[in-house]
């Protein structure tokens, strides 16, 4: 006989937070949103943590290298979509890792015999306007000069003009020496009014580049998420089909963390994928998605470093409509969080959980954290921004951005479904849509984080862990939902002006 869950499957909108005493130290500027993203043992420091509890979804319409850089600057992480060729995904990871805050390994290199046309092509490919000129065109060759946009005029110089005729030669460059610290490099940049400082060894071989913009960026983005080499942290999505080929390429490219992108994570295919990664690489890997205790424990025992929770709750996901599979996001998260805490008490191993889907309003993020999520994964939220990879279009009088699900025919991401490996989707589990254009990531993220911090202070908490201990959560009725918004008034038309 089937097992029945008689408790209703509940969503975030059915809950509200009840305030606790707000004490004097409960101010937004004291709230710390740092959170673990990879498992760790009791008493140890997590191997990898976020500075804000945000990750962008493993989706073509959301997470490319541009989104990854923008979100890492703000303290979160993107999982670059895997429904593309292995080579293209690995190249996106490399682009993120090349955006170093500090000592940069040059990714744009040519020889003196290359031409202006080669410089222009490389700039289009990488987006870099500074090109290191080495004897052999490699990142660590003998530095012979530098080319920037100030060294040529595209409208007047011939495309076949050789680089050696217009580059700034080594003799005219101000360079730093091997072993120089980053503060010393920045002091030299400011003292000599430089935009770029090459770091060379005693044999004139190029080691790194240090940019003025990275120093400015560090002040502008104090929460940026960096690895030990001062590169941005980059995540990548994989599937349970071609992982034996894809994972080595992503690791070689510098990926810091992986996640299996799948419609249903409670499967032997995910166990096999995790086992392969654990046996061959030292890199954290998340798995999912699941909606109950059994699914969570299965993936944890398989070796997952974090577990994603949620099936069918995404704004473009129609899995529940198509297959009748899923669970209200709040109900799923509450049960998995209880299983996570029990597992921690029993084993001393803490496995972070990610709430994936079901976020409609900003306060839903705070609810998800209070219910036990360590961080959230969002698609629609990030798809609205300039940094997402989709087109900005005008529909009527409004601007929108394209947004489609990985389960849609447009994405054709058949590899995320463990159903025999057919290369054509027989039915869709996602839709092709638009979302209202919202501007830049940073502007919107600051507002959302401000709301989260303010709400946490109302709950008497200045950390996510404290919020989870102290939170008081209440169910609300349908009438309460109406009461919670503007009601019984005539909303002014903001387009009208008074006399």
C-alpha positions as CSV (number, residue, x, y, z in Angstrom):
1,X,0.0,0.0,0.0
2,X,1.3,3.5,-0.8
3,X,2.6,5.7,1.9
4,X,0.5,8.7,2.6
5,X,1.6,12.1,3.9
6,X,-1.6,13.7,5.3
7,X,0.0,17.0,6.3
8,X,-0.6,19.5,3.5
9,X,2.4,20.3,1.3
10,X,3.2,23.9,2.2
11,X,4.9,26.8,0.5
12,X,6.8,29.8,1.8
13,X,3.8,32.1,1.4
14,X,1.9,30.1,4.0
15,X,4.3,31.2,6.7
16,X,5.4,34.4,8.5
17,X,8.1,35.1,11.1
18,X,7.1,36.3,14.6
19,X,9.4,39.0,16.0
20,X,11.7,38.3,18.9
21,X,13.1,41.0,21.2
22,X,15.3,43.3,19.2
23,X,18.2,44.2,21.4
24,X,20.6,47.1,20.9
25,X,23.3,44.9,19.2
26,X,20.7,43.7,16.6
27,X,21.5,46.2,13.9
28,X,21.8,45.4,10.2
29,X,25.5,46.5,10.1
30,X,26.3,43.8,12.6
31,X,24.6,41.0,10.7
32,X,27.0,38.4,9.3
33,X,25.5,36.3,6.4
34,X,28.5,34.0,6.0
35,X,27.4,30.3,5.6
36,X,29.0,27.0,4.7
37,X,28.6,25.5,1.3
38,X,30.6,22.2,1.8
39,X,30.4,19.7,4.6
40,X,32.7,19.8,7.6
41,X,33.2,18.0,10.9
42,X,32.2,19.4,14.3
43,X,34.9,21.7,15.5
44,X,36.5,22.2,12.1
45,X,36.3,25.2,9.8
46,X,34.3,24.6,6.6
47,X,36.4,23.9,3.5
48,X,34.4,26.4,1.5
49,X,31.9,29.1,2.7
50,X,29.9,31.9,1.1
51,X,29.9,35.5,2.4
52,X,26.2,35.8,1.4
53,X,23.8,32.8,1.2
54,X,23.1,33.2,-2.5
55,X,23.9,30.9,-5.5
56,X,22.6,31.3,-9.1
57,X,20.9,28.4,-10.7
58,X,22.5,25.9,-13.2
59,X,20.7,27.4,-16.2
60,X,21.6,28.6,-19.6
61,X,19.5,31.7,-19.1
62,X,21.2,32.6,-15.8
63,X,24.7,31.4,-15.0
64,X,27.5,32.1,-17.4
65,X,31.0,33.5,-16.7
66,X,29.7,37.1,-16.4
67,X,27.1,36.2,-13.8
68,X,29.7,34.1,-12.0
69,X,32.1,37.1,-11.7
70,X,29.4,39.5,-10.7
71,X,28.0,37.2,-8.0
72,X,31.4,36.2,-6.6
73,X,32.3,39.9,-6.3
74,X,29.3,40.2,-4.0
75,X,30.1,37.2,-1.9
76,X,28.0,34.4,-3.6
77,X,28.6,31.7,-6.1
78,X,27.3,30.8,-9.6
79,X,27.2,27.3,-10.9
80,X,28.0,27.7,-14.6
81,X,25.5,25.8,-16.7
82,X,26.5,22.4,-18.0
83,X,24.1,22.1,-20.9
84,X,26.8,23.1,-23.4
85,X,30.0,21.5,-24.7
86,X,32.6,20.5,-22.2
87,X,35.1,22.9,-23.9
88,X,32.8,25.9,-23.7
89,X,31.9,25.3,-20.1
90,X,35.6,24.8,-19.1
91,X,36.4,28.1,-21.0
92,X,33.8,29.9,-19.0
93,X,35.3,28.6,-15.8
94,X,38.8,29.8,-17.0
95,X,37.4,33.3,-17.7
96,X,36.1,33.5,-14.1
97,X,39.3,32.4,-12.6
98,X,41.3,34.9,-14.7
99,X,39.3,37.8,-13.1
100,X,41.8,37.8,-10.2
101,X,41.6,40.4,-7.4
102,X,45.3,41.0,-7.2
103,X,48.0,39.0,-9.0
104,X,46.6,38.0,-12.4
105,X,47.9,35.2,-14.6
106,X,47.8,36.8,-18.0
107,X,45.2,35.1,-20.3
108,X,45.8,37.5,-23.2
109,X,49.2,37.0,-24.8
110,X,50.7,37.5,-28.3
111,X,54.2,37.9,-29.8
112,X,55.7,41.0,-31.4
113,X,55.1,39.5,-34.9
114,X,51.3,39.3,-34.4
115,X,49.2,42.1,-35.9
116,X,46.7,44.7,-34.8
117,X,44.0,42.3,-36.2
118,X,45.2,39.7,-33.7
119,X,44.9,42.1,-30.9
120,X,41.4,43.0,-31.9
121,X,40.4,39.4,-32.2
122,X,41.8,38.5,-28.8
123,X,40.0,41.4,-27.3
124,X,36.7,40.2,-28.7
125,X,37.4,36.7,-27.5
126,X,38.4,37.5,-23.9
127,X,37.1,41.0,-23.3
128,X,40.7,42.0,-22.1
129,X,42.0,45.4,-23.4
130,X,45.5,44.7,-22.0
131,X,47.7,42.2,-23.9
132,X,51.1,41.0,-22.7
133,X,53.6,40.6,-25.5
134,X,56.0,37.8,-24.8
135,X,58.7,36.1,-26.9
136,X,56.7,33.0,-27.4
137,X,53.1,34.3,-26.8
138,X,52.7,32.3,-23.5
139,X,51.7,33.7,-20.1
140,X,55.1,33.0,-18.6
141,X,57.3,33.9,-21.6
142,X,59.9,36.7,-21.7
143,X,58.1,39.9,-21.4
144,X,58.9,42.2,-24.4
145,X,56.1,44.7,-24.2
146,X,52.5,45.6,-23.4
147,X,49.6,46.6,-25.7
148,X,46.6,48.6,-24.4
149,X,43.9,50.4,-26.3
150,X,46.0,53.6,-25.9
151,X,48.7,52.1,-28.2
152,X,46.6,52.1,-31.4
153,X,43.7,53.7,-33.2
154,X,41.4,51.3,-34.7
155,X,40.0,53.8,-37.1
156,X,43.3,54.7,-38.6
157,X,45.8,51.9,-38.1
158,X,46.0,49.1,-40.6
159,X,44.8,45.7,-39.4
160,X,48.1,44.1,-40.6
161,X,50.2,46.5,-38.6
162,X,52.8,44.4,-36.6
163,X,52.6,44.6,-32.8
164,X,56.3,45.5,-32.4
165,X,55.7,48.8,-34.2
166,X,53.1,50.1,-31.7
167,X,53.5,48.2,-28.4
168,X,55.0,49.8,-25.3
169,X,58.4,48.1,-25.2
170,X,59.8,46.5,-22.0
171,X,62.4,49.2,-21.6
172,X,59.6,51.8,-21.2
173,X,57.5,49.7,-18.7
174,X,57.4,50.1,-15.0
175,X,57.6,46.5,-13.6
176,X,57.5,44.8,-10.3
177,X,59.8,42.1,-9.2
178,X,59.1,38.5,-8.3
179,X,58.2,38.2,-4.6
180,X,56.6,41.6,-4.3
181,X,53.6,41.6,-2.0
182,X,50.2,42.9,-3.2
183,X,50.3,46.0,-1.0
184,X,53.8,46.8,-2.4
185,X,52.5,46.4,-5.9
186,X,49.5,48.6,-5.2
187,X,51.7,51.3,-3.7
188,X,53.9,51.3,-6.9
189,X,50.7,51.5,-9.0
190,X,49.5,54.6,-7.1
191,X,53.0,56.2,-6.9
192,X,53.6,55.9,-10.7
193,X,50.0,56.4,-11.7
194,X,49.8,53.1,-13.5
195,X,46.8,51.1,-14.7
196,X,48.7,47.8,-15.0
197,X,51.9,46.6,-13.3
198,X,53.7,43.5,-14.8
199,X,55.5,41.3,-12.3
200,X,58.6,39.7,-13.8
201,X,61.4,37.4,-12.5
202,X,65.1,38.0,-12.8
203,X,65.1,36.6,-16.3
204,X,62.3,39.0,-17.4
205,X,59.8,36.2,-17.6
206,X,56.2,37.4,-16.9
207,X,54.7,36.0,-13.7
208,X,51.6,38.2,-13.1
209,X,49.8,41.4,-13.9
210,X,48.4,43.6,-11.2
211,X,45.6,46.1,-12.2
212,X,44.5,49.3,-10.6
213,X,40.9,48.3,-11.2
214,X,41.3,45.3,-9.0
215,X,42.5,47.5,-6.1
216,X,39.5,49.7,-6.6
217,X,37.2,46.7,-6.9
218,X,38.4,45.2,-3.6
219,X,37.2,48.4,-1.9
220,X,33.9,48.4,-3.7
221,X,33.3,44.7,-3.1
222,X,34.5,43.9,0.4
223,X,32.6,40.6,0.5
224,X,34.0,39.2,-2.7
225,X,34.5,35.5,-2.7
226,X,38.1,34.6,-3.4
227,X,40.3,31.5,-3.4
228,X,43.8,31.3,-1.9
229,X,45.3,32.7,-5.1
230,X,42.9,35.7,-5.0
231,X,40.8,34.4,-8.0
232,X,37.0,34.4,-7.9
233,X,35.3,31.2,-6.7
234,X,33.6,29.5,-9.6
235,X,31.1,26.7,-9.5
236,X,30.0,24.4,-12.3
237,X,27.1,22.2,-13.0
238,X,27.6,18.6,-14.2
239,X,25.3,15.7,-15.2
240,X,25.2,12.0,-14.5
241,X,26.0,11.1,-18.1
242,X,29.3,12.5,-19.3
243,X,30.9,13.2,-15.9
244,X,33.9,11.1,-16.6
245,X,34.9,13.5,-19.4
246,X,33.4,16.7,-18.1
247,X,34.7,16.8,-14.5
248,X,38.4,16.5,-15.4
249,X,38.1,19.4,-17.8
250,X,36.3,21.5,-15.2
251,X,38.8,20.7,-12.5
252,X,41.7,21.5,-14.9
253,X,40.1,24.8,-15.7
254,X,40.0,25.7,-12.0
255,X,36.4,25.0,-10.9
256,X,36.1,25.2,-7.1
257,X,32.9,23.3,-6.5
258,X,30.6,21.2,-8.6
259,X,26.9,20.3,-8.4
260,X,24.9,17.6,-10.2
261,X,22.1,19.2,-12.1
262,X,19.1,16.9,-12.2
263,X,15.4,16.8,-12.1
264,X,15.4,14.2,-9.3
265,X,18.4,13.5,-7.2
266,X,17.3,10.4,-5.4
267,X,18.9,8.1,-7.9
268,X,21.7,5.6,-8.3
269,X,23.0,7.7,-11.2
270,X,23.8,10.4,-8.7
271,X,25.5,8.0,-6.3
272,X,27.7,6.8,-9.2
273,X,28.6,10.3,-10.2
274,X,29.6,11.3,-6.7
275,X,31.6,8.2,-6.3
276,X,33.6,9.0,-9.4
277,X,34.4,12.5,-8.3
278,X,35.4,11.5,-4.8
279,X,37.6,8.7,-6.1
280,X,39.5,10.9,-8.5
281,X,39.4,14.6,-7.4
282,X,39.7,16.7,-4.3
283,X,36.7,19.0,-5.1
284,X,33.4,19.5,-3.2
285,X,30.3,18.2,-5.0
286,X,26.7,19.0,-4.3
287,X,23.8,16.7,-5.3
288,X,20.0,16.8,-5.6
289,X,17.3,17.7,-5.8
290,X,15.4,15.9,-3.0
291,X,12.3,16.7,-1.0
292,X,12.5,14.4,2.0
293,X,14.6,12.7,4.7
294,X,15.2,9.5,2.7
295,X,16.6,11.4,-0.4
296,X,18.8,13.6,1.8
297,X,20.4,10.7,3.7
298,X,20.9,8.7,0.5
299,X,22.9,11.5,-1.1
300,X,24.8,12.2,2.1
301,X,25.8,8.6,2.5
302,X,26.9,8.6,-1.2
303,X,29.3,11.4,-0.2
304,X,27.6,14.6,-1.2
305,X,29.2,17.8,0.2
306,X,25.9,19.6,0.1
307,X,22.3,18.7,-0.9
308,X,19.8,20.7,-2.9
309,X,16.2,20.7,-1.8
310,X,13.2,21.3,-4.1
311,X,11.3,19.7,-7.0
312,X,8.8,21.6,-9.1
313,X,8.9,24.9,-7.2
314,X,10.8,27.0,-9.8
315,X,9.0,29.7,-11.6
316,X,9.6,28.1,-15.0
317,X,9.3,24.5,-13.8
318,X,6.2,22.4,-14.6
319,X,7.4,19.1,-13.3
320,X,4.5,18.9,-10.8
321,X,2.0,19.6,-13.6
322,X,3.6,17.2,-16.0
323,X,4.5,14.3,-13.7
324,X,2.8,14.9,-10.4
325,X,6.1,14.7,-8.7
326,X,7.3,17.2,-6.1
327,X,6.4,18.8,-2.8
328,X,5.7,22.3,-1.4
329,X,9.1,24.0,-0.9
330,X,8.6,24.8,2.8
331,X,7.5,21.3,3.7
332,X,10.4,19.8,1.9
333,X,12.9,22.1,3.4
334,X,11.6,21.7,7.0
335,X,11.9,17.9,6.8
336,X,15.3,17.8,5.2
337,X,16.6,20.4,7.7
338,X,15.5,18.2,10.5
339,X,17.2,15.2,8.9
340,X,20.4,17.3,8.5
341,X,20.4,18.3,12.1
342,X,19.8,14.7,13.3
343,X,22.6,13.5,11.1
344,X,25.0,16.1,12.5
345,X,24.1,15.1,16.1
346,X,24.7,11.5,15.3
347,X,27.9,11.7,13.2
348,X,29.4,15.1,13.9
349,X,29.4,15.8,10.2
350,X,27.4,18.9,9.0
351,X,26.1,18.8,5.5
352,X,24.8,22.1,4.2
353,X,21.5,22.2,2.4
354,X,20.5,24.5,-0.4
355,X,16.9,25.6,-0.9
356,X,16.3,25.6,-4.7
357,X,13.0,27.0,-5.9
358,X,9.9,28.5,-4.5
359,X,11.3,32.0,-3.9
360,X,8.7,34.6,-5.0
361,X,9.3,37.5,-2.6
362,X,12.6,38.6,-0.9
363,X,11.2,37.6,2.6
364,X,10.9,34.0,1.3
365,X,14.7,33.9,1.4
366,X,14.8,34.8,5.1
367,X,12.1,32.2,5.7
368,X,14.1,29.6,3.9
369,X,17.2,30.4,6.0
370,X,15.1,30.3,9.2
371,X,13.7,26.9,8.2
372,X,17.2,25.5,8.0
373,X,18.6,26.3,4.6
374,X,22.3,27.3,4.6
375,X,21.9,29.1,1.3
376,X,19.4,29.5,-1.5
377,X,19.7,28.8,-5.3
378,X,17.7,31.1,-7.6
379,X,17.1,31.4,-11.3
380,X,14.3,34.0,-11.9
381,X,15.8,36.3,-9.4
382,X,19.2,36.5,-11.3
383,X,17.8,36.2,-14.8
384,X,16.4,39.7,-14.5
385,X,19.7,41.4,-14.3
386,X,22.2,42.9,-16.8
387,X,24.7,40.2,-15.9
388,X,22.6,37.3,-17.1
389,X,23.4,35.9,-20.5
390,X,20.0,36.5,-22.2
391,X,18.7,39.2,-24.5
392,X,17.1,42.4,-23.2
393,X,14.0,43.0,-25.2
394,X,11.2,45.6,-25.3
395,X,7.7,44.2,-25.1
396,X,5.1,46.9,-25.2
397,X,6.3,49.7,-23.0
398,X,8.4,47.5,-20.8
399,X,11.8,45.9,-21.0
400,X,12.1,42.2,-20.3
401,X,14.8,39.5,-20.4
402,X,14.4,36.0,-21.8
403,X,14.2,33.2,-19.3
404,X,13.7,29.5,-20.0
405,X,14.0,26.3,-18.0
406,X,16.5,23.6,-18.4
407,X,13.6,21.2,-18.7
408,X,12.2,23.1,-21.8
409,X,12.7,22.1,-25.4
410,X,14.7,25.3,-25.9
411,X,17.3,24.2,-23.5
412,X,17.3,20.6,-24.8
413,X,19.1,19.6,-21.6
414,X,18.2,15.9,-21.8
415,X,21.3,14.9,-19.9
416,X,19.8,16.1,-16.6
417,X,17.2,13.4,-16.8
418,X,18.1,9.9,-15.7
419,X,15.6,8.2,-18.0
420,X,17.6,6.2,-20.5
421,X,19.6,8.8,-22.3
422,X,17.3,9.7,-25.3
423,X,18.6,12.8,-27.0
424,X,15.2,14.4,-27.5
425,X,12.8,15.4,-24.7
426,X,9.5,13.6,-25.1
427,X,7.8,16.2,-23.0
428,X,8.8,19.4,-21.3
429,X,9.3,20.1,-17.6
430,X,10.0,23.8,-18.1
431,X,8.7,26.7,-20.1
432,X,10.2,29.5,-22.3
433,X,9.3,32.9,-20.9
434,X,10.2,36.5,-20.1
435,X,11.0,38.2,-16.8
436,X,10.8,41.9,-16.1
437,X,14.2,43.6,-16.6
438,X,15.5,44.8,-13.3
439,X,18.9,46.5,-14.0
440,X,22.2,45.6,-12.4
441,X,22.8,42.8,-10.0
442,X,24.5,44.8,-7.3
443,X,21.8,47.4,-7.0
444,X,19.1,44.8,-6.6
445,X,21.2,42.5,-4.4
446,X,21.9,45.3,-2.0
447,X,18.1,45.9,-1.5
448,X,17.4,42.2,-1.0
449,X,20.3,41.8,1.5
450,X,19.1,44.9,3.3
451,X,15.6,43.4,3.8
452,X,17.1,40.1,5.0
453,X,19.3,41.8,7.5
454,X,16.5,44.0,8.8
455,X,14.2,41.0,9.2
456,X,16.9,39.0,11.0
457,X,17.3,41.9,13.5
458,X,13.6,41.8,14.1
459,X,14.0,38.1,15.0
460,X,16.9,38.9,17.4
461,X,19.6,37.3,15.2
462,X,22.8,38.6,13.7
463,X,23.9,35.3,12.0
464,X,22.1,32.6,10.0
465,X,22.9,30.0,12.7
466,X,21.3,32.3,15.3
467,X,18.3,32.9,13.1
468,X,17.7,29.1,12.8
469,X,17.9,28.7,16.6
470,X,15.7,31.6,17.5
471,X,13.2,31.9,14.7
472,X,9.5,31.6,15.5
473,X,7.4,30.8,12.5
474,X,3.7,30.8,12.2
475,X,1.2,29.5,9.6
476,X,-1.0,32.1,8.0
477,X,-4.5,31.8,6.6
478,X,-5.7,32.9,3.2
479,X,-7.3,35.9,4.8
480,X,-4.0,36.8,6.5
481,X,-2.3,36.8,3.1
482,X,-4.8,39.5,1.9
483,X,-4.4,41.5,5.1
484,X,-0.6,41.5,4.7
485,X,-0.7,43.6,1.5
486,X,-2.2,46.9,0.7
487,X,-6.0,46.6,1.0
488,X,-9.1,48.7,1.3
489,X,-7.4,51.8,-0.3
490,X,-7.1,53.3,-3.7
491,X,-3.5,53.1,-4.8
492,X,-2.2,56.3,-6.3
493,X,-1.1,56.3,-9.9
494,X,2.5,57.4,-9.6
495,X,2.3,58.8,-13.2
496,X,0.0,61.6,-12.0
497,X,1.3,64.9,-10.8
498,X,-0.4,67.3,-8.5
499,X,-1.0,71.0,-9.1
